[in-house]
């Protein structure tokens, strides 16, 4: 294992839209105590800010002992409302009695979310909690919420309690840290998973609008991820940069991603009755029964992401085996895995003996099948050690989800190269079949939720699971959840194993593996025409030809190398400044409108979130320019701006006088000047490549872009 390339552990993470995405944030340099509850996941995300872990009722005790000997004058302590009701209030009492300076951050989320969403037994309302805290001697109580006005009007609150929107939480915490004694911040926001359940059960109304990202406008800066800490924001490389897309399969419509300083976000009201055109299954009688590989014992190792049904899949297989009168047992590793972490299940099936005399876990090197619903968990150390290079078979989902949230904490993407470099050492690669199963599932079924069941269908049809298809289907019916969709997913999985080309064709994909070129392997002859075409749309043909001329001279000196590819990308991004004219054009582009129609049945957003320069005097809670929602009438403004792009960088351009635009133009001109003498650059390629790397870090808009822009200008000079 020591010789393997390193891969991050898929740690537990907050659900999309989780209140803790906001509530656990602290200013730089602050320290926080951790306890029992979902908020403890912050220990995986930002471990450097966590100072201790304690039992229920012990919250804050560490600071009572540490405070007299610390150079710090204040600390924070996280606590859930369930813990507070159980015994957490005792920790508050102890801190008050000790006279220490500490702020208790309490999440009031309407559920004991970590153990299944039950109500907190003996729990209190935010109002009664505030009254009790003040009665216990807490100096200041503050309510922070996504709906502060609604909460303030819902009760007769003590006069000293203040209310703030969650986007001001850092400023509120800074103020509380200056108060002597014990203070409390109650973050009142319903658990995102509970909201999702209630909307699904129609006990509360669903939000009318969905949020969507115009990928062409997105710069890939990651500020939306930094602001929201939301796992529904996924990176997707489009040939220019790692853009962000919203995975609506996991999105809980929290809208916190809108806090990112970027004009790419739009609100859309899905068209009523916009049910996707269902792709019909082929006739079942054309699908042959699986030829099962008969073995004394079959060992199956499932690996996936918590919350996607891996443990359920394991239970379905064990039930199906019993229906076939076959012995089967399973052991699952879950922990906090229901919160996006790694989950594995080891299943042992036999026809010939009682499994009670065998251990539940699969012995090292004895797995017959690894069903890697997630590639990262599938090549983790514990997964690899059960593989046998000669007999194991692997079915792998190669749509690789990032670990955590890219752009926040320790979130990162994992490359296919890393996945296969690890797998190759434990498996004959001929025994591995990969599928872009999430993309295929979304195309065929309209969502990614059934992807794991589809993988089960693949394994069944290949005869790798010694259970009848009929019994698996009956077990899915007995499970009673999304029965119709799951039965259909099994059949599509079987067809994918039997006739993959047919399934890929009807799903809209011509082949199994999708070819998205990356900065490292894209050929220069491929990049230059694409970027030239974009620059023609951006300004005109002459502008694009100037790009081609520079790159032609550069290619003559450097050839088709990594440094040439970086140059092509950096020059394009420097020349295609995403100014007001360009954002307007991209918002009206045919490509964007077609993507909206495909997703929502309409080409017209209901809202745009922008921070126009003429309204820069409007600031948010942190003193930064504030985005404002504009209605669908903004299309007419965009249309006018697209007609005026000929004013770009002339004395008649009203936007050219801003400090931001002056820096962008300066950067572009410096880059063009630098590339005008490629022969000279070839004399010191290492220095030049470092300058290119600095230029490629320039991303985003406004204050997000400013520092990287200044650094790139300095490097080029």
C-alpha positions as CSV (number, residue, x, y, z in Angstrom):
1,X,0.0,0.0,0.0
2,X,2.9,2.4,0.7
3,X,3.9,2.4,-2.9
4,X,0.5,3.6,-4.1
5,X,-0.2,7.1,-5.2
6,X,-2.0,9.0,-2.5
7,X,-5.7,9.5,-2.7
8,X,-7.9,11.6,-0.2
9,X,-10.3,9.7,2.0
10,X,-13.9,10.4,1.2
11,X,-14.8,11.9,4.6
12,X,-18.4,12.7,5.7
13,X,-19.6,16.1,4.5
14,X,-22.7,18.3,5.1
15,X,-25.7,17.8,2.9
16,X,-26.4,20.3,0.1
17,X,-28.0,23.4,1.7
18,X,-27.2,22.2,5.3
19,X,-27.5,25.0,7.9
20,X,-24.0,24.0,9.1
21,X,-22.6,25.2,5.8
22,X,-23.1,28.7,7.3
23,X,-23.3,28.1,11.1
24,X,-19.9,26.5,11.5
25,X,-18.0,29.2,9.7
26,X,-15.6,31.3,11.8
27,X,-13.2,34.2,11.1
28,X,-9.6,33.4,10.3
29,X,-7.6,32.6,13.4
30,X,-10.5,31.7,15.6
31,X,-10.8,28.3,17.4
32,X,-13.9,26.2,18.0
33,X,-14.8,23.4,20.3
34,X,-16.6,20.4,18.8
35,X,-19.2,18.1,20.3
36,X,-21.8,15.5,19.4
37,X,-23.9,16.3,16.3
38,X,-23.6,16.9,12.5
39,X,-21.6,20.0,13.2
40,X,-18.7,17.7,14.2
41,X,-18.2,17.1,10.4
42,X,-16.4,20.5,10.5
43,X,-13.5,18.6,12.1
44,X,-13.0,16.8,8.7
45,X,-13.4,20.0,6.6
46,X,-11.3,22.5,8.6
47,X,-9.5,20.5,11.2
48,X,-7.1,23.3,12.1
49,X,-9.9,25.4,13.6
50,X,-11.1,22.6,15.9
51,X,-9.4,22.4,19.4
52,X,-11.3,19.6,21.1
53,X,-14.0,17.0,21.0
54,X,-16.3,16.4,23.9
55,X,-19.3,14.4,25.1
56,X,-22.8,15.8,25.5
57,X,-22.8,18.1,28.4
58,X,-19.1,18.8,28.3
59,X,-19.3,21.5,25.8
60,X,-17.1,24.5,26.8
61,X,-15.4,22.6,29.6
62,X,-12.1,22.5,27.7
63,X,-12.1,26.3,27.7
64,X,-12.8,26.6,31.4
65,X,-9.6,24.7,32.0
66,X,-7.5,26.2,29.2
67,X,-8.5,29.9,29.4
68,X,-6.3,30.9,32.4
69,X,-3.2,29.6,30.6
70,X,-4.0,30.8,27.0
71,X,-2.9,33.9,25.2
72,X,-6.4,34.0,23.7
73,X,-9.2,35.8,25.4
74,X,-12.1,34.0,23.8
75,X,-13.3,30.8,22.2
76,X,-16.3,29.4,20.3
77,X,-18.2,26.2,21.1
78,X,-20.6,24.4,18.6
79,X,-23.7,22.7,19.9
80,X,-26.9,21.4,18.4
81,X,-30.4,22.0,19.9
82,X,-30.8,18.3,20.6
83,X,-27.6,18.3,22.6
84,X,-28.8,21.5,24.4
85,X,-32.0,19.8,25.4
86,X,-30.2,16.6,26.5
87,X,-27.5,18.1,28.7
88,X,-25.7,20.9,26.8
89,X,-27.3,23.6,28.9
90,X,-25.1,22.2,31.8
91,X,-22.0,23.3,29.8
92,X,-23.4,26.8,29.4
93,X,-24.1,26.9,33.2
94,X,-20.6,25.8,34.0
95,X,-19.1,28.4,31.6
96,X,-21.2,31.2,33.2
97,X,-20.1,30.0,36.7
98,X,-16.5,30.0,35.7
99,X,-16.7,33.5,34.2
100,X,-14.9,32.6,31.0
101,X,-15.3,34.4,27.7
102,X,-16.9,32.0,25.3
103,X,-19.6,32.1,22.6
104,X,-21.9,29.0,22.3
105,X,-23.0,28.6,18.6
106,X,-26.2,26.6,18.7
107,X,-28.0,25.2,15.7
108,X,-31.7,25.1,16.1
109,X,-32.6,22.9,13.0
110,X,-35.9,21.3,14.0
111,X,-34.5,17.8,13.9
112,X,-31.9,15.4,15.4
113,X,-30.5,15.1,11.9
114,X,-27.5,12.8,12.6
115,X,-29.7,9.9,13.6
116,X,-32.6,10.1,11.2
117,X,-34.4,13.4,11.6
118,X,-36.3,12.7,14.8
119,X,-37.7,15.5,17.0
120,X,-35.4,16.6,19.9
121,X,-37.0,15.0,23.0
122,X,-37.6,17.8,25.5
123,X,-36.4,20.4,23.0
124,X,-37.3,24.0,23.2
125,X,-38.2,26.8,20.8
126,X,-35.6,29.4,19.9
127,X,-37.7,31.9,22.0
128,X,-37.7,29.7,25.2
129,X,-34.0,28.8,24.6
130,X,-33.2,32.6,24.5
131,X,-35.2,33.3,27.6
132,X,-33.5,30.4,29.5
133,X,-30.0,31.4,28.4
134,X,-30.5,35.0,29.5
135,X,-31.9,33.7,32.8
136,X,-28.8,31.6,33.3
137,X,-26.6,34.6,33.1
138,X,-25.6,34.7,29.4
139,X,-24.6,38.2,28.6
140,X,-25.9,38.4,25.0
141,X,-28.1,36.3,22.8
142,X,-28.3,36.7,19.0
143,X,-30.5,35.0,16.5
144,X,-29.0,34.3,13.0
145,X,-31.2,32.8,10.3
146,X,-32.0,32.6,6.6
147,X,-35.4,34.2,7.6
148,X,-34.7,36.5,10.5
149,X,-37.6,38.9,10.0
150,X,-40.1,36.0,10.1
151,X,-38.7,34.6,13.3
152,X,-38.6,38.0,15.0
153,X,-42.3,38.5,14.3
154,X,-43.2,35.1,15.6
155,X,-43.1,35.7,19.3
156,X,-42.6,38.2,22.1
157,X,-38.8,38.3,22.3
158,X,-36.6,39.7,25.1
159,X,-35.6,43.3,24.2
160,X,-31.9,42.5,24.3
161,X,-32.1,39.7,21.6
162,X,-30.9,40.9,18.2
163,X,-31.7,39.3,14.8
164,X,-29.4,39.0,11.7
165,X,-29.4,37.3,8.4
166,X,-27.0,34.4,8.1
167,X,-24.9,36.2,5.6
168,X,-23.7,38.4,8.4
169,X,-22.7,35.6,10.7
170,X,-19.0,36.3,10.6
171,X,-19.5,39.9,11.6
172,X,-21.9,38.9,14.3
173,X,-19.4,36.4,15.7
174,X,-16.6,39.0,15.7
175,X,-18.9,41.3,17.7
176,X,-19.8,38.6,20.2
177,X,-16.1,37.7,20.7
178,X,-15.5,41.2,22.1
179,X,-18.1,40.8,24.8
180,X,-16.9,39.8,28.3
181,X,-18.5,36.6,29.6
182,X,-20.7,34.0,28.0
183,X,-22.6,34.8,24.8
184,X,-24.9,32.7,22.6
185,X,-25.6,32.7,18.9
186,X,-28.7,30.7,17.9
187,X,-28.6,29.7,14.2
188,X,-32.2,29.0,13.4
189,X,-32.6,27.1,10.1
190,X,-34.4,23.9,9.3
191,X,-32.3,20.8,8.4
192,X,-31.9,20.6,4.6
193,X,-32.6,16.9,4.5
194,X,-35.8,17.3,6.5
195,X,-36.9,20.1,4.2
196,X,-36.3,17.8,1.2
197,X,-38.3,15.0,2.8
198,X,-41.2,17.4,3.7
199,X,-41.3,18.8,0.1
200,X,-41.3,15.2,-1.3
201,X,-44.1,14.3,1.0
202,X,-45.9,17.5,0.1
203,X,-46.3,18.6,3.7
204,X,-44.6,21.9,2.7
205,X,-44.5,23.6,-0.7
206,X,-41.5,23.2,-2.9
207,X,-39.7,26.3,-3.9
208,X,-41.0,27.6,-7.2
209,X,-37.6,28.5,-8.7
210,X,-34.5,26.5,-9.4
211,X,-31.0,28.0,-9.6
212,X,-28.9,27.4,-12.7
213,X,-25.4,28.4,-13.7
214,X,-24.6,29.7,-17.2
215,X,-21.3,27.8,-17.6
216,X,-20.1,30.2,-20.3
217,X,-20.3,33.1,-17.9
218,X,-18.8,31.2,-15.0
219,X,-15.0,31.8,-14.6
220,X,-14.4,28.8,-12.4
221,X,-13.2,31.0,-9.5
222,X,-15.0,28.9,-6.9
223,X,-16.4,31.9,-4.9
224,X,-19.8,30.3,-4.9
225,X,-18.3,27.2,-3.3
226,X,-16.4,29.3,-0.8
227,X,-19.6,31.2,0.1
228,X,-22.0,28.3,0.3
229,X,-19.8,25.3,1.1
230,X,-22.4,23.3,-0.8
231,X,-21.7,19.8,-2.2
232,X,-24.3,20.4,-5.0
233,X,-21.7,22.7,-6.7
234,X,-19.6,20.4,-8.8
235,X,-16.6,21.3,-11.0
236,X,-16.8,20.5,-14.7
237,X,-14.0,21.2,-17.2
238,X,-15.2,22.7,-20.5
239,X,-11.9,23.1,-22.3
240,X,-11.4,26.6,-20.9
241,X,-11.5,26.1,-17.2
242,X,-13.0,24.1,-14.4
243,X,-16.4,25.7,-14.3
244,X,-19.1,25.1,-11.7
245,X,-22.4,23.3,-12.3
246,X,-25.3,22.6,-9.9
247,X,-26.1,18.9,-9.4
248,X,-29.9,19.2,-9.1
249,X,-30.1,15.6,-8.0
250,X,-28.6,16.5,-4.6
251,X,-29.5,20.2,-4.5
252,X,-31.9,21.2,-1.7
253,X,-32.8,24.6,-3.1
254,X,-31.1,26.5,-0.3
255,X,-30.0,29.3,-2.8
256,X,-26.9,30.1,-0.7
257,X,-24.7,29.6,-3.8
258,X,-26.1,33.0,-5.0
259,X,-23.8,34.6,-2.4
260,X,-20.9,33.9,-4.8
261,X,-19.8,37.1,-6.5
262,X,-20.6,36.0,-10.0
263,X,-23.2,37.0,-12.7
264,X,-23.5,33.4,-14.0
265,X,-26.4,32.5,-11.7
266,X,-30.0,32.7,-12.9
267,X,-33.3,31.7,-11.4
268,X,-35.7,29.6,-13.5
269,X,-39.3,28.6,-13.0
270,X,-39.7,25.1,-14.6
271,X,-42.4,25.0,-17.1
272,X,-45.5,23.2,-15.8
273,X,-45.9,19.8,-17.2
274,X,-42.3,19.8,-18.3
275,X,-41.9,16.0,-17.7
276,X,-39.0,14.7,-19.7
277,X,-39.7,12.5,-22.7
278,X,-39.4,9.0,-21.2
279,X,-37.1,6.7,-23.1
280,X,-38.8,3.4,-23.5
281,X,-37.0,0.1,-22.7
282,X,-36.6,-2.4,-25.5
283,X,-38.8,-5.5,-25.5
284,X,-37.8,-7.7,-22.6
285,X,-38.0,-10.9,-24.6
286,X,-35.0,-9.8,-26.6
287,X,-32.8,-9.7,-23.5
288,X,-31.4,-13.1,-22.7
289,X,-31.3,-14.5,-19.1
290,X,-27.9,-14.1,-17.4
291,X,-25.5,-17.0,-17.4
292,X,-24.5,-17.2,-13.8
293,X,-20.9,-18.1,-12.9
294,X,-21.4,-20.9,-10.3
295,X,-19.0,-20.8,-7.4
296,X,-18.8,-22.4,-4.0
297,X,-19.0,-18.9,-2.4
298,X,-19.3,-15.5,-4.1
299,X,-17.8,-12.4,-2.4
300,X,-19.1,-9.0,-3.5
301,X,-17.7,-5.7,-2.2
302,X,-19.9,-2.6,-2.7
303,X,-18.2,0.8,-2.4
304,X,-20.0,4.1,-2.7
305,X,-21.0,7.5,-1.3
306,X,-23.2,7.7,1.8
307,X,-26.8,8.7,1.1
308,X,-26.9,7.1,-2.4
309,X,-28.4,3.8,-1.3
310,X,-25.3,1.5,-1.1
311,X,-26.5,-0.1,2.2
312,X,-30.0,-0.5,0.7
313,X,-28.5,-2.2,-2.3
314,X,-26.7,-4.6,0.0
315,X,-29.9,-5.4,1.9
316,X,-31.8,-5.9,-1.4
317,X,-29.2,-8.5,-2.5
318,X,-29.4,-10.4,0.8
319,X,-33.2,-10.4,0.7
320,X,-33.1,-11.6,-3.0
321,X,-30.8,-14.4,-2.0
322,X,-33.2,-15.6,0.7
323,X,-36.0,-15.5,-1.9
324,X,-33.9,-17.8,-4.0
325,X,-33.3,-20.0,-0.9
326,X,-29.6,-19.1,-1.0
327,X,-27.5,-18.3,2.1
328,X,-26.3,-14.7,2.2
329,X,-24.9,-12.3,4.7
330,X,-23.6,-8.8,4.7
331,X,-21.7,-6.3,6.8
332,X,-21.7,-2.6,6.1
333,X,-19.3,0.2,7.2
334,X,-21.4,3.3,7.6
335,X,-20.6,5.6,10.5
336,X,-21.3,9.2,9.4
337,X,-21.4,8.0,5.8
338,X,-25.0,9.0,5.3
339,X,-23.4,12.5,5.1
340,X,-21.5,12.1,1.8
341,X,-18.7,10.0,3.3
342,X,-17.4,6.6,2.2
343,X,-19.7,3.6,2.7
344,X,-18.9,0.0,2.0
345,X,-20.8,-3.3,2.2
346,X,-19.3,-6.8,2.0
347,X,-21.7,-9.5,0.9
348,X,-21.1,-13.2,0.9
349,X,-23.4,-15.6,-1.0
350,X,-23.3,-19.4,-1.1
351,X,-25.7,-22.2,-2.2
352,X,-23.8,-25.1,-0.6
353,X,-23.3,-24.2,3.1
354,X,-24.3,-22.3,6.1
355,X,-22.4,-19.0,6.4
356,X,-22.7,-18.9,10.1
357,X,-19.3,-20.6,10.4
358,X,-17.6,-18.0,8.2
359,X,-16.6,-14.5,9.1
360,X,-18.8,-11.7,7.7
361,X,-16.0,-9.8,6.2
362,X,-14.4,-10.8,2.9
363,X,-10.8,-12.1,3.5
364,X,-8.0,-10.2,1.8
365,X,-7.7,-11.2,-1.9
366,X,-11.0,-13.1,-2.0
367,X,-13.4,-10.6,-3.6
368,X,-15.1,-11.9,-6.8
369,X,-16.7,-8.6,-7.6
370,X,-16.0,-5.0,-6.7
371,X,-19.0,-2.9,-7.5
372,X,-17.5,0.6,-7.3
373,X,-20.5,2.9,-7.3
374,X,-17.9,5.6,-6.5
375,X,-14.4,5.3,-7.9
376,X,-12.6,7.1,-5.0
377,X,-14.0,4.7,-2.4
378,X,-13.5,1.8,-4.8
379,X,-9.7,2.3,-4.9
380,X,-9.4,3.2,-1.2
381,X,-6.9,1.0,0.7
382,X,-9.7,-1.1,2.4
383,X,-11.3,-1.8,-1.0
384,X,-8.1,-2.7,-2.8
385,X,-6.9,-5.3,-0.3
386,X,-9.9,-7.6,-0.9
387,X,-9.0,-7.7,-4.7
388,X,-7.3,-10.7,-6.3
389,X,-5.3,-9.8,-9.4
390,X,-6.3,-12.9,-11.2
391,X,-9.9,-13.6,-10.3
392,X,-11.6,-10.3,-9.2
393,X,-13.9,-8.4,-11.5
394,X,-14.6,-4.7,-11.2
395,X,-17.5,-2.7,-12.5
396,X,-16.8,1.0,-11.9
397,X,-18.6,4.3,-12.1
398,X,-16.1,6.6,-13.7
399,X,-18.1,9.8,-13.2
400,X,-15.8,10.8,-10.3
401,X,-17.4,13.1,-7.7
402,X,-15.1,15.5,-6.0
403,X,-14.1,14.9,-2.4
404,X,-15.9,17.6,-0.3
405,X,-16.5,20.9,-2.0
406,X,-13.8,22.0,-4.4
407,X,-12.8,25.6,-3.4
408,X,-13.6,25.2,0.3
409,X,-11.6,23.6,3.1
410,X,-9.8,20.5,2.0
411,X,-12.1,19.7,-1.0
412,X,-10.4,18.5,-4.2
413,X,-11.0,16.7,-7.5
414,X,-9.5,13.3,-8.2
415,X,-8.2,12.4,-11.6
416,X,-8.8,9.2,-13.5
417,X,-5.0,8.8,-13.7
418,X,-4.9,8.5,-9.9
419,X,-7.8,6.0,-9.8
420,X,-6.2,3.7,-12.4
421,X,-2.7,3.9,-11.1
422,X,-3.9,2.5,-7.8
423,X,-6.3,-0.1,-9.4
424,X,-3.6,-1.4,-11.8
425,X,-1.5,-2.7,-8.9
426,X,-4.2,-5.0,-7.6
427,X,-6.2,-6.0,-10.7
428,X,-5.7,-7.2,-14.2
429,X,-7.2,-4.1,-16.0
430,X,-8.9,-6.4,-18.5
431,X,-11.2,-7.4,-15.7
432,X,-12.4,-3.8,-15.1
433,X,-15.4,-2.3,-16.9
434,X,-16.0,1.4,-16.5
435,X,-19.2,3.3,-17.2
436,X,-20.1,7.0,-17.0
437,X,-23.1,5.7,-15.1
438,X,-24.3,8.9,-13.6
439,X,-24.5,10.6,-16.9
440,X,-26.2,7.6,-18.5
441,X,-28.7,7.4,-15.6
442,X,-29.5,11.0,-15.8
443,X,-30.1,10.8,-19.5
444,X,-32.2,7.6,-19.4
445,X,-34.0,8.1,-16.0
446,X,-33.9,11.9,-15.6
447,X,-31.8,11.7,-12.4
448,X,-28.6,10.2,-11.0
449,X,-30.3,8.6,-8.0
450,X,-30.9,5.3,-9.8
451,X,-27.3,5.0,-11.0
452,X,-26.3,2.4,-8.3
453,X,-29.3,0.2,-9.1
454,X,-28.3,0.4,-12.8
455,X,-24.9,-0.9,-11.9
456,X,-26.5,-3.8,-10.0
457,X,-28.3,-4.6,-13.3
458,X,-25.0,-4.7,-15.2
459,X,-23.5,-7.1,-12.7
460,X,-26.6,-9.3,-12.8
461,X,-26.6,-9.6,-16.6
462,X,-22.9,-10.4,-16.6
463,X,-23.7,-13.4,-14.3
464,X,-21.4,-12.0,-11.6
465,X,-24.1,-12.3,-8.9
466,X,-25.5,-15.8,-8.3
467,X,-29.1,-14.6,-7.7
468,X,-32.0,-14.6,-10.1
469,X,-33.2,-11.4,-11.7
470,X,-36.7,-12.2,-10.6
471,X,-35.7,-12.4,-7.0
472,X,-33.8,-9.1,-7.2
473,X,-36.9,-7.4,-8.7
474,X,-39.1,-8.9,-6.0
475,X,-36.7,-7.6,-3.3
476,X,-36.9,-4.2,-4.8
477,X,-40.7,-4.4,-4.7
478,X,-40.5,-5.4,-1.0
479,X,-38.2,-2.5,-0.3
480,X,-41.2,-0.3,-1.3
481,X,-39.2,2.8,-2.3
482,X,-39.3,4.2,-5.9
483,X,-40.2,0.7,-7.1
484,X,-41.1,1.6,-10.7
485,X,-37.9,3.6,-11.2
486,X,-35.7,1.0,-9.6
487,X,-37.1,-1.9,-11.6
488,X,-36.6,0.1,-14.8
489,X,-33.0,1.0,-13.7
490,X,-32.2,-2.7,-13.3
491,X,-33.5,-3.4,-16.8
492,X,-31.5,-0.6,-18.3
493,X,-28.4,-1.9,-16.4
494,X,-28.9,-5.3,-17.9
495,X,-29.3,-3.8,-21.4
496,X,-26.1,-1.8,-20.8
497,X,-24.3,-5.0,-20.1
498,X,-25.8,-6.9,-23.0
499,X,-25.8,-4.2,-25.7
500,X,-23.9,-1.2,-24.5
501,X,-23.8,0.6,-27.8
502,X,-27.6,0.5,-28.2
503,X,-28.0,2.0,-24.7
504,X,-25.4,4.7,-25.3
505,X,-27.1,5.6,-28.6
506,X,-30.6,5.9,-27.2
507,X,-29.3,7.8,-24.1
508,X,-27.7,10.4,-26.4
509,X,-24.1,9.2,-26.1
510,X,-22.2,7.7,-29.0
511,X,-19.7,5.8,-26.8
512,X,-19.1,4.8,-23.2
513,X,-16.2,7.1,-22.4
514,X,-16.7,10.8,-22.8
515,X,-13.8,12.8,-24.3
516,X,-13.4,16.1,-22.5
517,X,-9.9,17.3,-23.2
518,X,-7.9,18.8,-20.4
519,X,-5.1,21.5,-20.4
520,X,-2.5,18.8,-20.2
521,X,-3.5,16.7,-23.3
522,X,-5.4,19.0,-25.7
523,X,-3.6,19.4,-29.0
524,X,-2.8,23.0,-30.0
525,X,-4.4,22.4,-33.4
526,X,-7.6,21.6,-31.5
527,X,-7.4,24.6,-29.1
528,X,-6.6,27.4,-31.5
529,X,-9.7,27.0,-33.8
530,X,-12.0,26.7,-30.8
531,X,-10.7,29.8,-29.1
532,X,-10.6,31.7,-32.4
533,X,-14.2,30.9,-33.1
534,X,-15.1,32.1,-29.6
535,X,-13.2,35.4,-30.1
536,X,-15.0,36.0,-33.4
537,X,-18.3,35.8,-31.5
538,X,-16.8,37.9,-28.7
539,X,-15.7,40.8,-31.0
540,X,-15.1,40.1,-34.7
541,X,-13.1,38.1,-37.2
542,X,-10.1,40.5,-37.1
543,X,-9.8,40.2,-33.4
544,X,-9.8,36.4,-33.7
545,X,-7.2,36.6,-36.5
546,X,-4.9,38.6,-34.2
547,X,-5.1,35.7,-31.8
548,X,-4.3,33.2,-34.5
549,X,-1.3,35.3,-35.7
550,X,0.2,35.4,-32.2
551,X,-0.3,31.7,-31.6
552,X,1.0,30.8,-35.1
553,X,4.3,32.5,-34.4
554,X,4.4,31.0,-30.9
555,X,3.8,27.5,-32.3
556,X,6.6,27.9,-34.8
557,X,9.0,28.4,-31.9
558,X,7.7,26.0,-29.2
559,X,5.7,23.4,-31.2
560,X,2.8,21.6,-29.7
561,X,4.0,21.4,-26.1
562,X,2.4,21.9,-22.7
563,X,3.8,25.5,-22.6
564,X,2.1,26.2,-25.9
565,X,-1.2,24.8,-24.7
566,X,-1.0,27.0,-21.6
567,X,-0.2,30.0,-23.8
568,X,-3.2,29.4,-26.0
569,X,-5.5,29.2,-23.0
570,X,-4.0,32.2,-21.2
571,X,-4.0,34.4,-24.3
572,X,-7.6,33.5,-25.0
573,X,-8.7,34.3,-21.5
574,X,-6.8,37.5,-21.5
575,X,-8.3,38.7,-24.8
576,X,-11.9,37.5,-24.0
577,X,-12.5,39.9,-21.1
578,X,-15.9,39.0,-19.6
579,X,-17.2,42.6,-19.5
580,X,-20.8,43.7,-19.5
581,X,-21.1,43.3,-23.3
582,X,-19.8,39.7,-23.2
583,X,-21.9,38.6,-20.2
584,X,-25.0,40.0,-22.0
585,X,-24.1,38.1,-25.2
586,X,-23.6,34.8,-23.3
587,X,-26.9,35.2,-21.4
588,X,-28.7,35.4,-24.7
589,X,-26.7,32.7,-26.5
590,X,-28.4,29.9,-28.2
591,X,-26.4,27.3,-26.3
592,X,-27.5,28.7,-23.0
593,X,-31.1,28.8,-24.0
594,X,-31.0,25.3,-25.3
595,X,-29.6,24.1,-22.0
596,X,-32.4,25.8,-20.1
597,X,-35.1,24.2,-22.4
598,X,-33.5,20.8,-22.0
599,X,-33.5,21.1,-18.2
600,X,-36.5,23.2,-17.4
601,X,-38.7,23.4,-20.5
602,X,-38.2,27.2,-20.9
603,X,-35.5,29.4,-22.3
604,X,-36.3,32.4,-20.2
605,X,-34.9,32.9,-16.7
606,X,-37.2,34.5,-14.1
607,X,-34.3,36.3,-12.4
608,X,-30.7,37.4,-12.9
609,X,-28.3,38.1,-10.0
610,X,-26.0,41.0,-10.9
611,X,-23.8,43.7,-9.4
612,X,-23.8,46.4,-12.0
613,X,-20.9,48.9,-11.7
614,X,-23.3,51.9,-11.5
615,X,-24.7,50.3,-8.3
616,X,-21.3,49.6,-6.7
617,X,-22.2,51.9,-3.8
618,X,-24.6,49.2,-2.5
619,X,-22.7,46.9,-0.1
620,X,-23.4,43.6,1.6
621,X,-22.9,42.8,5.3
622,X,-19.2,42.5,4.8
623,X,-18.8,45.8,3.0
624,X,-18.4,44.2,-0.5
625,X,-20.4,45.0,-3.6
626,X,-23.9,43.5,-3.3
627,X,-25.6,41.4,-6.0
628,X,-29.2,42.4,-6.8
629,X,-31.9,40.4,-8.4
630,X,-33.2,41.7,-11.7
631,X,-36.4,40.4,-13.4
632,X,-36.8,38.8,-16.8
633,X,-37.0,42.3,-18.3
634,X,-33.2,42.3,-18.0
635,X,-33.1,40.4,-21.3
636,X,-33.9,43.7,-23.1
637,X,-30.9,45.4,-21.4
638,X,-28.8,42.4,-22.5
639,X,-30.0,42.8,-26.0
640,X,-29.1,46.5,-26.1
641,X,-25.6,45.7,-24.7
642,X,-24.9,43.1,-27.3
643,X,-25.6,45.7,-30.0
644,X,-23.1,48.1,-28.4
645,X,-20.1,45.8,-28.1
646,X,-18.4,47.8,-30.9
647,X,-17.9,50.5,-28.2
648,X,-15.6,48.1,-26.2
649,X,-12.4,49.8,-25.1
650,X,-13.1,53.0,-27.0
651,X,-13.5,56.4,-25.4
652,X,-17.3,56.0,-25.8
653,X,-17.3,52.8,-23.6
654,X,-18.9,53.8,-20.3
655,X,-17.5,50.7,-18.6
656,X,-13.9,51.3,-19.6
657,X,-13.3,53.8,-16.9
658,X,-13.7,51.5,-14.0
659,X,-10.6,50.4,-12.1
660,X,-11.4,46.7,-12.7
661,X,-11.6,47.2,-16.5
662,X,-8.4,49.2,-16.6
663,X,-6.6,46.4,-14.8
664,X,-8.1,43.8,-17.2
665,X,-7.0,45.7,-20.3
666,X,-3.6,46.3,-18.9
667,X,-3.2,42.6,-18.2
668,X,-4.3,41.8,-21.8
669,X,-1.9,44.2,-23.3
670,X,1.0,43.0,-21.2
671,X,0.3,39.4,-22.2
672,X,0.1,40.3,-25.9
673,X,3.4,42.3,-25.6
674,X,5.1,39.4,-23.8
675,X,4.1,36.9,-26.5
676,X,5.2,39.2,-29.4
677,X,8.7,37.8,-29.1
678,X,8.5,34.0,-28.7
679,X,12.1,33.5,-29.7
680,X,13.2,35.5,-26.6
681,X,10.8,33.6,-24.4
682,X,12.4,30.4,-25.5
683,X,15.6,31.5,-23.8
684,X,14.1,31.2,-20.3
685,X,11.1,28.8,-20.6
686,X,10.9,28.1,-16.9
687,X,10.4,31.7,-16.1
688,X,7.9,32.2,-18.8
689,X,5.9,29.1,-17.7
690,X,5.7,30.5,-14.2
691,X,4.3,33.7,-15.7
692,X,1.7,31.7,-17.6
693,X,0.7,29.8,-14.5
694,X,0.2,33.2,-12.7
695,X,-1.9,34.4,-15.7
696,X,-4.0,31.2,-15.6
697,X,-4.9,31.9,-12.0
698,X,-6.8,35.1,-13.0
699,X,-10.4,34.1,-12.5
700,X,-13.7,35.6,-11.3
701,X,-15.2,39.0,-11.2
702,X,-14.7,42.2,-9.3
703,X,-12.9,41.9,-5.9
704,X,-12.6,38.2,-6.4
705,X,-10.5,38.7,-9.4
706,X,-8.5,41.7,-8.3
707,X,-5.7,40.2,-6.3
708,X,-4.9,37.5,-8.8
709,X,-5.0,40.1,-11.6
710,X,-2.6,42.3,-9.8
711,X,-0.3,39.3,-9.2
712,X,-0.4,38.3,-12.8
713,X,0.4,41.9,-14.0
714,X,3.3,42.0,-11.6
715,X,4.6,38.6,-12.9
716,X,4.4,39.7,-16.5
717,X,6.2,43.0,-15.8
